[in-house]
Structure formats: C-alpha cells, structure tokens
C-alpha cells in the first residue's frame, strides 16, 4: 500500500532465503515501484541499506535512501490503541511511503496476541553516515512511539514475507 499517487522506486538488497536470522549477506539488489515488484523483493530477507561487500554490519554501512520503521503494535494490548495499515495515510498525509505487512502480521508472536504488524518505508535524502541514520530513526520513533524502539539501528534487516 502506498499513500502517494506518484510511483516511488525503492532499492532493496536481499538474500534468496526467508527467515534466516543469522544471515548477513545480501548480494542481490532490486528496485521496485509497483506493488507486484515490491512483493517480489519483500518475500526474501532484505535490507534497504547498501553495505560494503554486501555484508550487513554497521561498520559496512555505505548508504540508505529510505527510513524504514517497524510497528508490531506491542505498545498496548488494547486493540483500540493499535495502529493499522489503513491508519498510516491519515497519520502521514502527503508523505510518500510504502506500507507492507511483516511475516507475523495478524499472528501470535511470543506473549502477544495476533495484531497488525507491518513496516513503513519513507523516502529520505541519501544518508551515508550510520550515526546520522540511527539519529533520524530515533527522532522518528520519538515522534511516533508506536514504532518499535528496538528496530532503529543502521544494520537493520527484515524477514521476508511471501504474503
């Protein structure tokens, strides 16, 4: 889902697997602007950060042109306080973004009941400093505390989701 009429081209670095938390190599790069293209990229474990030698680590951070925030809705057990995918255009009017569900969307996750879980991708000017990226992510999370405060670092990856 996007809330912008103009297509956004998003670069994604991915592996060819899904669900491997130990993987640090993201050798494949693709770009998409349509829901179909992005779905093909998001089905694999992926990152939006270009890393030196395609090896994910903060020390290898080279560049990113998006800010991606994670919402697991674990800030409340009251479903009336959850943020849904449909809430994002209202919360960020006139801000181009892409929203896609995480692999645990509407599923039990640990002690938390099924609930909306998704990622929001915002286009930003290219950032080449990992500290500057982390600071941007922290400012966004402070302004919108429903985003996961543990998913703000400059080495972040996302599990693939075929759905």
Beta strands, then each sheet from edge to edge (+ up, - down):
strand 1: 10-14
strand 2: 28-32
strand 3: 46-47
strand 4: 49-51
strand 5: 61-71
strand 6: 97-101
strand 7: 118-127
sheet 1: 2+ 1- 3+
sheet 2: 4+ 5- 7+ 6-
end
